[in-house]
Each structure stands twice: as C-alpha cells, then as structure tokens.
C-alpha cells in the first residue's frame, strides 16, 4: 500500500508537464506493484545539499533526472543573479563519463543560457579539477560538474562551484539551498535555450591547464635519469584517460602502460563493481598488468579524476595498495623536502589536512617548521583555508585520507591529474636514490612513528537506514567509551556541537570549525577514532588511526602486526565487527 502523501506526489507527476518517458516509467512501476521503489523515489525531494545534488537516476522527486536537475539549476540561476546584480554572470560546465552526464550537462547549459547567463561548456567529458581550473582561468562566477564521483553506476549528480574555483561554502551553500527550495514546480524553470549564450571549451583549456600542472615539477633531473620508470595507469572507464597519459608524457615519462580494458569511458563501469580506486577489486586489472611487466608504480583514477589510488612493491617485493593516508604523507614529505632543498621555505608556507586524515602529516610538517592547518572533511574547506590566508601565507599542498590531493592552488579542489604527475615524479626520485616508494615511506615511519589507519563503513539504505545512522551517532554522544583497546579515552571532540572535552579534567574547549556531524575520540596511547556519517552516500564511516615508534626497517613486520592487533581490539571494543 502506498502512503497517501507519496501517492499525491505520484499523481502530480503523472498529471504535470513531465515528458511521456517519465510518466511511462512511473506507470510501469505502478503496474508491477513496485511500491517500495516508488516510495523511495517519491518519499522526499532529492536534497540539494551543501555540495549540490546526488542521487539514483530515474523518475521521481527523490531521483536524479532532468526535472530535479532543472529545478536545482533554476534556483542556482536565481541566486547568481541576486548575488552579482548588474554583472554579466558567467558559469563553466563539465561532465564525467557517467550515463546521462552529457545530457544533464547540456540541460544545465540550456537553463543557464535561458536565464541570460554566459555558459562555457566543455565539448566532451573532462576531469573535475579542470572545471575548477576553468572557473578561475575564465573569471567565471560559478560552475557545475555533472558527476557522482565514485558512486555506483546507478547514481549521478552535480557539484556546484563558486568564483574561486572551490565548491560552495557558507554562506553561499545555504543561500543556494534556500533559493533551490523556493522552486516548487518544473513550470518555474526556464527551459528554452539561448544558444548564443553557450560557448564550447576544448583543447585551448586543456593546454592552459596542463601548462600549470607542468609548472609543479620540482625534480626534472630525476625524471631524466628515470624516464623509463615502468608506470601502469588505469582510468577505470573514467575521465582520467583524457589527460593523465599526456601529462605524464609532458613530464618526461616514456614507459607508461595503459590498462586498455578500462581505457574507454563507460558509465556502466563493466570491469568493476565500484569505480573507486579505494576498492581493491577496482585495481585488479591494473595490478595484473603491473605483475606482468614488473612495474615500478601503479596508479588509477576514479570516474571524475579527482581521486587517485596507487600500488607499489612492498618490502617483500609484492605489489601492495597504499591507502590515502600513506600516499598523502609521502606527497607532503616530498613537497616539503623539495621546497626546503630549493631554499623556498620562508616561514610563511602551510599545508592542510582534514580532521580524519593521519596525524603523521602534522608530524612531517612540524619537522620542517611548516604550519599545518586542519579542516573539516571536504576539499571545499581546504580551499576556504587558502582563500582565508591568501596574500599572507603560501599554500604548498594538502590532502585527505579518501585519496584526494591538491598541489598548488591553481585548482581549488582535489586533483588526481596533478597528483598522478607528482606521484610519478616522486617514484622517479626514490628510484634515483635506489629506493622504492615503500622504502621511502618506511623511512618516514622511522623518523616520525609508524602510523596505521583503517576505515570501516556501514551502508544503511533508504529512509530507515538514514534513521539508523542518526541513532548510532546519538547513542555514541550519549554514552562515550571510557577505555578503548585498553587505553583511556582522554578527549572527546564533538564537531556537531563544536566542543572538545577532556575526560580526565572535565574541562571543555570550543572547536574553531563549522558544525559537522563528527565524533572523535583520542586515547592515552595516541590512537584516534572518528565517526562520521557520509554526506553523499547512505553510509556511516569509522576512521581508526594507531601508531607506534619504528626503530628500523627490520622491525617493520613486528610493529605492523602490533598495530593490526590494536586496530582489531578497537573494532571489537566499539562493536564494529
């Protein structure tokens, strides 16, 4: 039985100015009595969140389709007109490889143009970081990229950017949401394109972007010496294929092997379950090729090329996937060392990480006397920190544990294209020294401590799932653990209420960050556990970080086992397994 409120919405779609294909899809679900699917498609409106839209594609108010996208775009148009009165507003639009991404990008372009907004539309699929770059390069007021990042193939969405090339933050995010929520009917959307307002972007923008990426190179001599470094690259059916091979070639690498089975952009992602380099399964074909040719480095990007996963040979000579914390620590150490050697560290430079990213990066920054700032999860907050310090302090690089890195500030979002180039360069430097990247990482561990991280996710789908996640967070707030894995909990940080409480002294202090639904426990032995519901997926994530001193490379296996046992005990104590 369909609830009356949901049936009312279904009837409105069946009688409204929606196209026949949409009505036919809804009628098909009704005829097949697929009440659960219909309830999920209509029980709420697809939420325009602080980053934009994301949802399963299909007919319905809680689905990603031309109508939900159209209403969101009209709301954004209205806000841009209000915010920049008397100006000729300009926006840039890009899209990834997902099914309907090109269609959605064109619909958005048509609506912007119908609102007399100047549109710069990429002629074909392009990486998300290039959209961020184009906004700054063209002096646009805003931009959107049609993508659902690394979500499963059923999803699509779009992310909204502001005039600094970063995803929207306060107050614009909430103000845009308010304008979008005022659009209550598709009849309020201006659908009729004004083609004279739409301009296509192609190779000229590629060239401008790649020139900036090339400018990041700091070790050209090592690349000359190791130009034949064996690199395997996979774009996992996404946009990385458009630029990564060419950028590696321009950096000077001559021995790049593409995973051909994943090289053709395809929104069905036929060779993987999840198109996410964080997933071991998505890296299988790349790892097979690496073993076949005895590669030095494996890299893979997600569909919109803002994340990169890598694999290197471990101390036993076997290929091992590095997590986002390990790659981030390697990159930050590499950049800071290069800046130090070049005499460029003046005391005004800084790096940034997010609150759930390894504290090893802080230890590295401290060793170079470089400031490190922490932000909430999400690159829009890293970009916001750059904006805040612009003109006074100089950004070197930053990253987050979810495989996102941003080097230099010409892009204001995570950028897997430049990250691939710098990771390859770093591997060349290591090889020039007679090291592997893993040996370089172990060297960092001996200097700063062996940090090990684990991410545990629970997926809770649908309306009930969202309620379960909220209840889990409420229970943890009400009953914080006193001891975890035999170590006393010293501090509880509640980012939702912006408070940090010392459980020993009872003292409370204020957290100087925007409110976010994150809980974090710090224990006496330096372990850190964070709980955070995902903002873009029906998931709750637990981030676990443990550390121990590492005296030498020879002790690696023993300390690794010790850290694994500690993580295992934390999972048991928090009932996460």
N, C-alpha and C positions, 0 to 999 in steps of 0.2 A: 504493500500500500504506500503510495507517495503522499508525503505530508502536504496539507493544503497550501502552505506558503510556497513550497517548491513547485507544486502544480500550477499555481498562479503565475510564477515566473516562466514556466514552460509554455503556458498559454500565450503569454506576452510575446515570446519569441516566435511562436507559430503564427500569430496574427500580425506581427510587426513587419517593418520594412527590411526583413532579412532575406538573403538570396535562397533560391529553391534548394540548393545543395545542403545548406544548413538545416532548413526545415525537414528535408528528406532524412538527414542523419538523425534528427530528434525523433521523427515518426518511426524510424526503424527501431530505435531503442524502445519506444513505447510498445510497438507491435511484438517485440521479443521479450517484453516484460523485464527489461534490464533495469529494474528500479534502483538498484544500488549504484549503478553507473550514472543514471540520471540524477540521483540525489547528490552525488559527488560533483556532478557538472553544474548543478544549479543551487546548491545549498547556501552559497555565498557568491559575492562578486570576486573575480580574480583581483587580489590585492595589489595595488600599486604601492610597492614598499619603498624603503629609503634608497634602494638601488635601481628600481624600475620594476619591470614585470617579469615573472617566470611562472610557467605552468605547463601542464599537459596539453597538447594540441587537440582541438576538437570543438564541437558545437557546445555552447553553454556559457553562462555568465562567469563560471569558475574555470574557464578553459582559455588557452591562448588561441585566438583566432582574429580575423580581420576586424571584428567589431570591438572586442576588448582592447585590441591594439589601437584601433581608431579612436575610441573614446579617451584612452590614455594620452594619445598624441595630441588630440584637440585640447585637452587640459594643459598639456605642456606648452602648446602654442599660445594659449591664453596667458599663461604665466610669463612667458618670454616677452610678449607684447607689453604686459604691465610693468615688467622689470626694466625694460630698455625702451622707455617711451621716446618717440621721435627718432629712433635709430632704425637703420635698415638691418633687421635681425638676420644673422647667418647661422646655419647649422650644417654639420657634416654627418653623413650616414654611412656605416659599413655593415657588412653581414658576414657570417661564417658559412660553413658547409651544410648546416642542418636542413632537413626537409622544410620547405616553405620559407627559409631565411631570405632568399632573394625576393620572394613575393611580398613578405612582410616589410622588407626594406623599401620596396617600391611603393607600397601602400602608405608607409610613413612619409616618404618623399612627396607623394601626391598631396597628402593632407597639409604638410608644412607649406608646400607651394600654394595650395588653395588659400592659405592664411597670409599670403604675400610675404612669406619668409624665404630668403635665398637659401637654396639647398645645394650642397656639394656631396654628390652620391658616388661612391666607388663603383666603377663599372663592373667589377666582379668581386668574388669573395676575397677578403683581406683579414689579416690578424687584428685583434682588438687593439694592441698597442699602437698600430698605425693610425687607427681612428683618433686615439688620444693625441698623437703627434700632429695629425692634420688639423685638429681644432686650434692648436696653438699656432701652427705654421700659417694657417689661413686667416687667423684672427676671428674665428667663429665665436658666437655667444654660447653655443651649446652643441651637443652631438648625441647620437644614439648609435649603438651597435646591436644588431639583431643576433642574439646568441643565447644559449642556455649553458654556456661554458662546457663543463664535462658531465652534465646530467645525462641520463639515458636518452635514447633516440626519440622517445615519445614527447620529450619536452622541447619548448622553445621559449624565447622571451626577449626582452631588450633592456640594456643598461643605458642610463642617462648620464651625460657628462656636462660639466659647466665650462665656462670660458677659459679656465686654466688647464683644461685637458684632463681634469680629475673627475671621478664620479661625484655626483652632487652630495654635499654635506649640509649641515644646519647653517642657515635657516632654510636654504632653498629646497632641501629634500622634503621637509614637512609642508612647506608652502606649495610645492608642486602637487603633493598628495591632496592637499585641500582643494586645489583647482581641478584636479582629475575627478575628485569625488563630487564636484558640482555638476559634472556631465552625467546626466541621468538617463539620456536616451541617445540612440545612434542618430536620431534626426538632428541632433545638435552638432554633429560632426560635418565639417566642410570636406566633402569627398572629391569634388571636381578639380582635377589637376590643372595647374597653370604651368605648362611645360617650359615657358620662358624663364621661370624661376629655378629650374633644375640644371645643374652643371655637372658633368661627369669627371671623375678623377681616375687617373691611370698611372702610367709609367713615370710621369714627372714627379708625382708624390712618392712613388717607390724610391726614386733616385735621391730625393731630398732626405727621406728617412734613412736610407742605407748609408748615406754620407755621414750622418750623425752617429750611427752605430759604429762605423769605422773609426770615428774620432775617439772612441772609448779605448781603443787598443793601447796597451802600455808595454808590451813585450814583443815587438816585431822581430827582434833578433832570435828569440827562442822559436818563433814560428818559422823563420827562415831555416833554422837548424833542424826543425822537426816538422817541416811542411807535409811530410808523408805520414804523419800520425794517422793511424787507422781509426776512422770515425764511422760508426753506424748511426744513421738518423732515420727516425720514423715520425711522420706527421699524423699517424693514427687517423687517416682519412680526412684530416682537417686542413686548416689554412696555412700551417707551417711550411708546407711544400712550396708556397708562393715566394717565400723569402729566405728561409734558413739555408738551403743549399747555396744560393747566390751569395749570401753574406759570408758564409764560411769560405767560399772561393775568393771573395774580395779580401778577406783577412789573410789569405795566402795558403789555405789548406788544400792539398791536391789529391787527397786519398779518402774522399767521403763516399760511403756506400749507403744508398737509399734502400729502405725496406719497400720493395716495389709493390708487394701485396697490399700495402697500406698507403701508397702514394697518391692514389686517385681520390679526390674529395668525394665523400659519400655520406649523406645524413643517416643512412641505415647502419653505419659502422659494422660492416659484415664480418669482420675478423675478430671482433671483441664483444664482450658483454657490456662493459662500461668503457667509454673512450677517455680514460683517465690515466695518465702516467703514474698516478699514485697506486694504481692497481697492478699487482704483479702479472696478472693474466694479460693485461693490455700490452705488456712489454715482452711477451713470449716470443713473437716473431723476430723482434729486434735482437733479443738475447741469442736466439738460434743462429742468426746471421753473424753475430759477434763471435760466437764459438767457432763457427765455420771458417772465418777469416782471421781468427786470433786478433780481434780488435783491441785497441787501447782504450776506447771510450764509446759508450752507447748513450744516445740522447733521444728523447721522444717528447713531442709537444701535444697538448690537448687540442680539441677542435678549433678554439678561437685563439690558440697560441699565446695565451698569457701565462701558462704554466709549463714547466719542463721537468721531466724526471730523467735521472741518469743512472747508469750502471758502470761499475769499474771492477777491475780484478782485486779481490781481497788478498790478504797476506798469504793465503794458500794458493793463489793463482786462479781462483774460481770467480766467475762473474757474480757480483752482488749488487743489488739495488740500494742506492743511498736514499735515505729519507730527506725530506725538505729541510730539516734542521741541519743535517750533515752538509748538504750542498750549500746552504746559506752560510754556515760557519766557514767552509772552505773559501767561498767567494769573498766574504767580508775580510778574512785574513789576507787573501791575495791582494785585494784592492788597497788595504791599509799598508801592507808591506811595500807595494809598488809606489804609493804616494810618499811613503817615508823615504824610500831609496831615491826618489826624484826630488827630494827636498821640498815637497809641496805641503807638508803638514805644518800649519802656522798656529794651531790652537783654535781656529775658528771653524774647523770642519766637524761634521757629525754624520752618524749613521742612525738608522731607525729599524726597530723590530716591533712585532706585536706582542701583546701580553701572554700569548700562549706559545710563543716561539722560544727556543732554547736560550737559557742564560749564558751558555758558552759564548754567544756573540757579545754579550756585555763584558765578559772577562777578556775577550780578544781586544775589544775597543779600549778597555782600561789599560791594557799593556802598551798600547800606542798613545796613551793620553788623549784619545779622541772621544768626544762626547757621544753617548748613545741615548736616544730617546725611545720611550715605549708608547705605543698607541693601542687602541682597540683593534680587534681583528678586522682586516679590510684595508686595501691599498688607498682607499679614499682618505683614510685617516693619516697614512704616511704622507700623501700628497698635501693634506691640510697642514701638517707639521712643516713641510717645505715652504708652503705659502706663508705661514706664520713667521718663519725665520729668514725669508728671502731678503737679501740686501745686508743682513748682519752675519749670518753663518752660511757655510757652504756644504751642501749635501753631496756625499760621496756615493752612498748606496744603501739599500735596505732590503728587507725581505720578511717573509712569513713562512711558517712551517708547511703550509699547504702548497709548496712547490712554486711559490711566486717570488720573483726578484726584480728589482728595479735599480739599474745602474745609471748614474747621471740623471738629470732632471728634465731632459727634452721630451720624455714621455712621463705622464703623471699617473701611470697605472702599471701593474706588473707586466713584464715584457719578456717573453720567452725567446724572442728573436735575438735581442742583445745578450741575454743570459747564455744562450747556446754559444754565441761567439766568444764570450769571455770564459766560459767553462772550457771550451776547446783550447783557448789560449793558455789557460791555467794548466791544463793537462800537458800542453807542449812545454811549458816552463818546468813542470815536475819531471818530465822525461829528459829534458835537457840537463837536469840535476841528477839523473839516474834514479829517479823515484817514480812510483805510481801515485795516482791521486789518493789512494787509500793510505799509502805510507805518509803522504803529506798530511792527511787527516790525523793519523795516529801521532805524528809529531806534534800537532796542535794539542791533542789529548795529553801528551806527556808534559806540555807546558802549562796547560790550564785546567786539567782534570778531564776524565773520561765521562762525558755526558751521554746518556742514552734516553731516547724518547719512545713512547708508544702512544698510538691513537686508537681508541676504541669507540666505535659508532654503533648506535642502535637506531634502526629505522622504524618509525611508527606512522603508518599511512592513514590518510583520511581524517575525518572530524574527530573520531575517538583517539587517534594517535596523537594529535595536537594536544588534546586534553591530558593524555598520559604524560607527555613530556613536561607540560606545565606543573603537573602534580609531582613529578620526580624532583623538579627544581624547588618546589615549595617544601617538600619533605627534607631536602638537604639543608635548606635555610633554617628550618625549624629544629633540626637535630644534627648539627655539625659533628663530625667524628672528633674524638679527643686524641686518639692514637691511631696511626696508620702504619702498617708493617713494622710494628714495634717502636716507632719513633713518635714522640709527642708532636701534636699539631701546635705550632707556635702562633700562626696568624691565619685568619680567615678574611679574604678580600671579597666583598660583595659589590661588584661593579654596577649592579642594578640600583643599589641604594648609595653608591659612591662612598662606601665606608670600608676601612681596614681595621680589624680588631685584633689586638694582641691578647691571646687567650691566657697568657701567664699573668700579665699585669692588669688585664681588663681594660687597658687604655684603647680608645678609639681615635682614628685619624681620618681625614677626608681624602678621598681619591680625586685627583685633579683631571678626571676624564669624563667625557659624556656618559650618561647612563647606558648600560648594556647588560643584558641578562646573562652574566657570567659569574660563577663562583670559583674561588681559587683557595686552595689550602697549601700552606708552606710548613714543612715539618722540620724538626730539630736537625735531622741529618742532611738537610738541603734538598729533599725531594719536593716537587711541586706538582699538584694535581689540580686541573681546571675542568670545570663542567660548563658546557656551552651548547644551547640549542642552536642548530644551524638557521641562518636567516633565509636560506634559499632552497633547502630541502627538508623533507619531513624526518629530521634526524636530531638526536642529541649526541654530542661528542664529548668524550673524556680524554684530556691530554695529560699524559703522565711523563714526568721528567725526573730522572735519578742521576746521581753522579758519585764518582769515587776517584781518588788520585790514581794516576797511572805512572809508575816509576820508569818503565821502559817498554819497548815494543814487545819484548819477550814475555811480559806479563799480560799482554792484551787478552788472550783467551781466558785466563783465570778471572780477570776483572770483568770481562764481558759476561761470563757465567754468573758472577756475583750480582751484577746489575740485573740480569734476566730474572734471577731468583727474587730480587727486591721488587721488580715490576709485577711478577706473578703474585707475590704476597699482597701487594697493593690492590690488585684486581680482586683477590679473594676477600680482603677486608672490606672493600667497598661494594661487595656483592655484584661485581661487574662480570662475573663468569659463573 
